[in-house]
Amino acid sequence: MEGPTEDSLCGKWRNGCRLDRDRLKDIFSCRLLKTIAMGQVLSLLICGTAGSCQYLADAGVETPMLQSFLNYALLLLTYTPTLCIHRGDANILKILRTKWWKYLVMGLADVEANYMVVKAYQFTTLTSIQLLDCFVIPVLMVLSWIFLKTRYRPLHFVAVMVCLLGVGAMVGADIVAGRDQGSTNDVVLGDGLVLLSSVLYAVSNLCQEHTVKNLSRVEFLGMMGLFGTLISGAQLAALEINAVKAIKWDLYIFILFAVYALCMYALYSFMPVVVRLTSATAVNLSLLTADLFSLFCGLFLFSYKFSVLYIVSFIIITVGFIMFNAVPTLSAVPDGADPQVADAVSDPAADRLLAAGGDTQRTRSVVMFTTL
């Protein structure tokens, strides 16, 4: 009697192990691993911009609008001409006639968000900025719920809380290491600038997700380059002319500006690919590790003190990011768009990256209609 019973138990155990392996394969799919890798590439690019900004500040150069203008100008030169040669609805003249105000709002939100978060360093501390900057995630989730009809599951909210716990560990490590840098000239103003920049970033990211999933990555970048250049150029002329004239140009300063502009250009070019693969909320969760990469670089470049809490923070944020992407969200198809033919303009480079994993789209669509 014991023989059949043991065989039955062994069979159940093997079936259970097989099911566990299948569940792990579903969770740790090629798509998820690719998403994690892409998110960390974005974090490294942000680390490059942060490092070059730090060196520029050490050299006495504080021109955030000039730095943003260079990035938008590169987008304008590389992506906007592509829209000029397309026909039909993808042509730049048709886009400007029908949707100019939407891209104006998007460009204004993006330019001012970049400017405000840099200005906040003059009034408040690094700790406040790191904590309050996370406000972009709940704001983006609310906006996605309202405008994109995205429906989150309980696990998604738990995952966000886990990621924010990781940010708390990172801030704690900063305090222990004595890295509470920044100013305390006007903490209320500085904190307000950070919160406002988070709201504007959320608006920009929402527009980005809507555009790249329902129109095209090229249209988003081309119009961002056009309106971003116009807005940042006007603001540069109004606010930073004297600061630009005071720059003592040499090869070192030129290289720092070039590194910043190229990193930002790569970030803006690559981020829509990751947003299209996942969502703007998921991308912002992955970007929480950017501060950690900057800290790791600072250990060698700026003699920062190391803390084990930095490693703990990185692990916690990564776990939260995996949890968020392990379960698909329910999202609507705006304006009756066909999810199979969402792009109005082909983007072969992005399509190759998206198809590299070989598995199907994890995000499910429901038939809803909304206008952005």
C-alpha positions as CSV (number, residue, x, y, z in Angstrom):
1,M,0.0,0.0,0.0
2,E,2.9,2.4,0.7
3,G,4.3,2.1,-2.9
4,P,1.3,3.6,-4.7
5,T,0.9,6.3,-2.0
6,E,4.5,7.3,-2.3
7,D,4.3,7.4,-6.1
8,S,1.2,9.6,-5.8
9,L,2.9,12.0,-3.4
10,C,6.0,12.1,-5.7
11,G,3.8,12.8,-8.7
12,K,2.0,15.6,-6.9
13,W,5.3,17.1,-5.8
14,R,6.7,16.9,-9.3
15,N,3.5,18.5,-10.7
16,G,3.7,21.2,-8.1
17,C,7.4,22.0,-8.9
18,R,6.4,22.1,-12.6
19,L,3.6,24.6,-11.9
20,D,6.0,26.7,-9.9
21,R,8.5,26.7,-12.7
22,D,5.8,27.7,-15.2
23,R,4.7,30.5,-12.9
24,L,8.3,31.8,-12.6
25,K,8.6,31.6,-16.4
26,D,5.4,33.7,-16.7
27,I,6.7,36.3,-14.3
28,F,10.3,36.4,-15.3
29,S,9.6,36.4,-19.0
30,C,11.9,37.7,-21.7
31,R,9.7,40.8,-21.9
32,L,10.1,41.6,-18.2
33,L,13.9,41.0,-18.2
34,K,14.2,43.2,-21.3
35,T,12.1,45.9,-19.5
36,I,14.3,45.8,-16.5
37,A,17.5,46.1,-18.6
38,M,16.0,49.0,-20.6
39,G,15.0,50.8,-17.4
40,Q,18.5,50.6,-16.1
41,V,19.9,51.9,-19.3
42,L,17.6,55.0,-18.8
43,S,18.8,55.3,-15.3
44,L,22.5,55.2,-16.5
45,L,21.7,58.0,-19.0
46,I,20.2,60.1,-16.2
47,C,23.3,59.4,-14.2
48,G,25.4,60.8,-17.1
49,T,23.3,64.0,-17.1
50,A,23.6,64.3,-13.3
51,G,27.4,63.8,-13.3
52,S,27.9,66.4,-16.1
53,C,25.6,68.8,-14.3
54,Q,27.7,68.4,-11.1
55,Y,30.9,69.1,-12.9
56,L,29.4,72.1,-14.7
57,A,28.2,73.5,-11.3
58,D,31.7,72.9,-9.9
59,A,33.1,75.0,-12.8
60,G,30.7,77.8,-12.0
61,V,28.3,77.2,-14.9
62,E,24.6,77.3,-14.0
63,T,22.6,77.4,-17.2
64,P,19.8,74.8,-17.0
65,M,17.8,76.3,-19.8
66,L,20.8,76.3,-22.2
67,Q,21.4,72.7,-21.4
68,S,17.8,71.8,-22.1
69,F,17.8,73.9,-25.3
70,L,20.7,71.9,-26.7
71,N,18.7,68.6,-26.1
72,Y,15.5,70.0,-27.8
73,A,17.6,71.4,-30.7
74,L,19.1,67.9,-31.3
75,L,15.6,66.4,-31.3
76,L,14.4,69.1,-33.7
77,L,17.3,68.5,-36.1
78,T,17.0,64.7,-36.2
79,Y,13.2,63.9,-35.8
80,T,11.3,66.9,-37.0
81,P,12.6,66.7,-40.6
82,T,11.2,63.1,-40.8
83,L,7.7,64.4,-40.2
84,C,8.2,66.9,-43.1
85,I,8.6,64.2,-45.7
86,H,5.6,62.0,-44.5
87,R,2.2,62.3,-46.2
88,G,-1.3,62.4,-44.9
89,D,-2.0,62.6,-41.2
90,A,1.6,62.0,-40.3
91,N,2.8,65.1,-42.1
92,I,4.0,68.0,-39.9
93,L,1.6,70.5,-41.5
94,K,-1.4,68.3,-40.8
95,I,-0.2,67.7,-37.2
96,L,0.2,71.4,-36.6
97,R,-3.2,72.2,-38.0
98,T,-5.1,69.6,-35.9
99,K,-3.0,69.0,-32.8
100,W,-0.7,72.0,-32.3
101,W,-2.2,73.0,-28.9
102,K,-1.7,69.5,-27.5
103,Y,2.0,69.4,-28.4
104,L,2.3,73.0,-27.1
105,V,1.0,71.9,-23.7
106,M,3.2,68.8,-23.7
107,G,6.3,70.9,-24.7
108,L,5.6,73.6,-22.1
109,A,5.1,71.0,-19.3
110,D,8.3,69.2,-20.2
111,V,10.5,72.4,-20.4
112,E,9.1,73.9,-17.2
113,A,9.4,70.7,-15.3
114,N,13.1,70.4,-16.2
115,Y,13.7,74.0,-15.3
116,M,11.8,73.9,-11.9
117,V,13.5,70.8,-10.6
118,V,16.9,72.4,-11.3
119,K,15.9,75.7,-9.7
120,A,14.7,73.8,-6.6
121,Y,18.3,72.9,-5.7
122,Q,18.9,76.6,-4.9
123,F,16.2,76.6,-2.2
124,T,15.8,73.2,-0.6
125,T,17.8,70.1,0.2
126,L,18.7,67.0,-1.8
127,T,16.7,64.9,0.7
128,S,13.5,66.9,0.1
129,I,14.0,66.7,-3.7
130,Q,14.5,63.0,-3.7
131,L,11.4,62.4,-1.6
132,L,9.1,64.9,-3.2
133,D,10.2,64.0,-6.7
134,C,8.4,60.6,-6.2
135,F,5.1,62.5,-6.3
136,V,5.2,62.1,-10.1
137,I,4.2,58.4,-9.7
138,P,0.9,58.8,-7.9
139,V,0.0,61.8,-10.0
140,L,0.8,59.9,-13.2
141,M,-1.3,56.9,-12.0
142,V,-4.3,59.2,-11.4
143,L,-3.9,60.9,-14.8
144,S,-3.6,57.5,-16.5
145,W,-6.7,56.3,-14.7
146,I,-8.7,59.3,-15.9
147,F,-7.4,59.9,-19.4
148,L,-6.0,56.6,-20.6
149,K,-8.5,54.5,-18.7
150,T,-5.8,52.4,-17.2
151,R,-7.0,50.1,-14.5
152,Y,-4.5,49.0,-11.8
153,R,-4.7,46.0,-9.6
154,P,-4.0,45.8,-5.9
155,L,-0.5,44.3,-6.6
156,H,0.4,47.5,-8.6
157,F,-0.3,49.7,-5.6
158,V,1.7,47.4,-3.3
159,A,4.6,47.5,-5.8
160,V,4.6,51.3,-5.8
161,M,4.7,51.3,-2.0
162,V,7.6,48.9,-2.1
163,C,9.5,51.1,-4.6
164,L,8.8,54.2,-2.4
165,L,10.1,52.2,0.6
166,G,13.3,51.7,-1.4
167,V,13.5,55.5,-1.9
168,G,13.1,55.9,1.8
169,A,16.1,53.6,2.4
170,M,18.1,55.6,-0.1
171,V,17.3,58.9,1.6
172,G,18.2,57.3,5.0
173,A,21.5,56.3,3.6
174,D,22.1,59.9,2.4
175,I,21.4,61.2,5.9
176,V,23.7,58.6,7.5
177,A,26.4,59.4,5.0
178,G,26.0,63.2,5.6
179,R,24.9,63.8,2.0
180,D,22.0,66.1,2.9
181,Q,23.2,68.6,0.3
182,G,21.5,71.6,-1.1
183,S,20.3,74.9,0.3
184,T,17.8,75.9,2.9
185,N,17.3,79.5,1.7
186,D,13.5,79.0,1.2
187,V,12.5,75.4,1.8
188,V,8.8,76.0,1.2
189,L,9.5,77.5,-2.2
190,G,12.0,74.8,-3.1
191,D,9.6,72.0,-2.1
192,G,6.8,73.7,-4.0
193,L,8.9,73.8,-7.1
194,V,9.6,70.1,-6.8
195,L,6.0,69.2,-6.4
196,L,4.9,71.4,-9.3
197,S,7.7,69.9,-11.5
198,S,6.4,66.4,-10.6
199,V,2.9,67.3,-11.8
200,L,4.3,68.7,-15.0
201,Y,6.5,65.7,-15.6
202,A,3.4,63.5,-15.1
203,V,1.5,65.5,-17.7
204,S,4.4,65.2,-20.1
205,N,4.8,61.5,-19.5
206,L,1.0,61.0,-20.0
207,C,1.2,62.7,-23.4
208,Q,4.2,60.6,-24.3
209,E,2.5,57.3,-23.5
210,H,-0.6,58.3,-25.4
211,T,1.4,59.4,-28.5
212,V,3.9,56.5,-28.7
213,K,1.2,53.9,-28.2
214,N,-1.5,55.3,-30.5
215,L,0.5,57.4,-33.0
216,S,4.2,57.1,-33.2
217,R,7.5,57.6,-31.4
218,V,8.8,59.8,-34.3
219,E,5.8,62.1,-34.1
220,F,6.3,62.5,-30.3
221,L,10.0,63.3,-30.6
222,G,9.6,65.5,-33.6
223,M,7.0,67.7,-32.0
224,M,8.8,67.7,-28.6
225,G,11.9,68.9,-30.4
226,L,9.9,71.6,-32.3
227,F,8.0,73.1,-29.4
228,G,10.7,72.4,-26.8
229,T,13.2,74.3,-28.8
230,L,10.9,77.3,-29.3
231,I,9.8,77.4,-25.6
232,S,13.3,76.8,-24.1
233,G,14.9,79.2,-26.6
234,A,12.5,82.0,-25.6
235,Q,13.1,81.3,-22.0
236,L,16.8,81.1,-22.5
237,A,16.8,84.5,-24.2
238,A,14.8,86.0,-21.4
239,L,16.5,84.5,-18.3
240,E,20.0,83.3,-19.1
241,I,21.7,85.5,-21.6
242,N,24.0,87.1,-19.0
243,A,24.8,83.7,-17.6
244,V,25.7,82.3,-21.0
245,K,27.9,85.3,-21.8
246,A,29.7,84.8,-18.5
247,I,30.8,81.2,-19.4
248,K,34.5,80.9,-20.0
249,W,34.5,78.4,-22.8
250,D,37.3,75.9,-23.1
251,L,37.6,72.2,-24.2
252,Y,36.6,70.9,-20.7
253,I,33.4,73.0,-20.6
254,F,32.6,72.1,-24.2
255,I,32.9,68.4,-23.4
256,L,30.7,68.6,-20.4
257,F,28.0,70.4,-22.4
258,A,28.3,67.7,-25.1
259,V,28.1,64.8,-22.6
260,Y,25.0,66.3,-21.0
261,A,23.3,67.0,-24.4
262,L,24.1,63.6,-25.8
263,C,22.9,61.8,-22.7
264,M,19.7,63.7,-22.6
265,Y,19.2,63.2,-26.4
266,A,19.7,59.4,-25.9
267,L,17.3,59.4,-22.9
268,Y,14.5,61.2,-24.8
269,S,15.1,59.0,-27.9
270,F,15.1,55.7,-26.0
271,M,12.5,56.4,-23.3
272,P,9.5,56.2,-25.7
273,V,10.6,52.7,-26.7
274,V,10.4,51.6,-23.0
275,V,7.1,53.4,-22.5
276,R,5.6,51.7,-25.5
277,L,6.8,48.3,-24.1
278,T,5.4,48.9,-20.6
279,S,3.9,52.2,-19.4
280,A,5.0,55.7,-18.3
281,T,4.3,54.7,-14.6
282,A,6.5,51.6,-14.9
283,V,9.3,53.7,-16.5
284,N,9.2,56.2,-13.7
285,L,9.5,53.3,-11.2
286,S,12.6,52.1,-12.9
287,L,14.0,55.6,-12.9
288,L,14.0,55.6,-9.1
289,T,17.3,53.7,-9.4
290,A,18.9,56.7,-11.2
291,D,19.8,58.4,-8.0
292,L,21.6,55.2,-6.8
293,F,23.7,55.0,-10.0
294,S,24.6,58.7,-9.5
295,L,25.6,57.8,-5.9
296,F,27.7,54.8,-7.0
297,C,29.5,57.1,-9.5
298,G,29.9,59.7,-6.8
299,L,31.8,57.2,-4.7
300,F,34.6,57.4,-7.2
301,L,34.2,60.9,-8.7
302,F,33.1,62.9,-5.7
303,S,34.4,60.8,-2.7
304,Y,30.9,60.1,-1.4
305,K,30.7,57.8,1.6
306,F,29.4,54.3,1.0
307,S,26.5,52.8,3.0
308,V,25.0,49.3,2.8
309,L,21.6,50.9,2.7
310,Y,22.3,51.9,-0.9
311,I,22.5,48.3,-1.9
312,V,19.3,47.5,0.1
313,S,17.5,50.4,-1.6
314,F,18.5,49.2,-5.0
315,I,17.2,45.7,-4.3
316,I,13.9,46.9,-2.8
317,I,13.2,49.2,-5.8
318,T,14.1,46.4,-8.2
319,V,11.7,44.0,-6.4
320,G,8.9,46.6,-6.5
321,F,9.5,47.2,-10.2
322,I,9.3,43.4,-10.9
323,M,6.1,43.2,-8.9
324,F,4.5,46.1,-10.9
325,N,5.3,44.5,-14.2
326,A,4.5,40.9,-13.2
327,V,0.8,41.5,-13.5
328,P,-0.7,43.3,-16.6
329,T,-2.8,46.4,-16.3
330,L,-6.1,46.9,-18.2
331,S,-5.8,49.8,-20.6
332,A,-8.2,51.4,-23.0
333,V,-7.6,52.0,-26.7
334,P,-8.0,55.8,-27.1
335,D,-10.0,57.3,-30.0
336,G,-10.9,53.9,-31.3
337,A,-7.4,53.1,-32.3
338,D,-6.6,49.5,-33.4
339,P,-4.0,48.2,-31.0
340,Q,-2.5,46.1,-33.8
341,V,-1.8,49.2,-36.0
342,A,-1.2,51.8,-33.4
343,D,1.7,53.5,-35.2
344,A,0.9,56.0,-37.9
345,V,4.6,56.3,-38.8
346,S,6.8,53.2,-38.9
347,D,9.7,53.1,-36.5
348,P,11.8,50.1,-37.5
349,A,14.5,50.5,-34.8
350,A,11.9,50.7,-32.0
351,D,9.9,47.7,-33.6
352,R,13.0,45.5,-33.6
353,L,13.6,46.3,-29.9
354,L,10.0,45.6,-29.0
355,A,10.0,42.3,-31.0
356,A,13.3,41.0,-29.6
357,G,11.6,39.2,-26.7
358,G,9.4,37.1,-28.9
359,D,6.4,37.0,-26.5
360,T,3.1,38.7,-26.9
361,Q,2.0,42.0,-25.5
362,R,1.2,41.7,-21.8
363,T,-1.0,44.7,-21.6
364,R,-4.6,43.9,-22.3
365,S,-6.9,46.3,-24.0
366,V,-10.6,46.9,-23.4
367,V,-12.9,48.7,-25.8
368,M,-13.2,52.2,-24.4
369,F,-13.0,55.5,-26.0
370,T,-11.5,58.7,-24.6
371,T,-9.9,61.9,-25.9
372,L,-6.7,63.3,-24.5
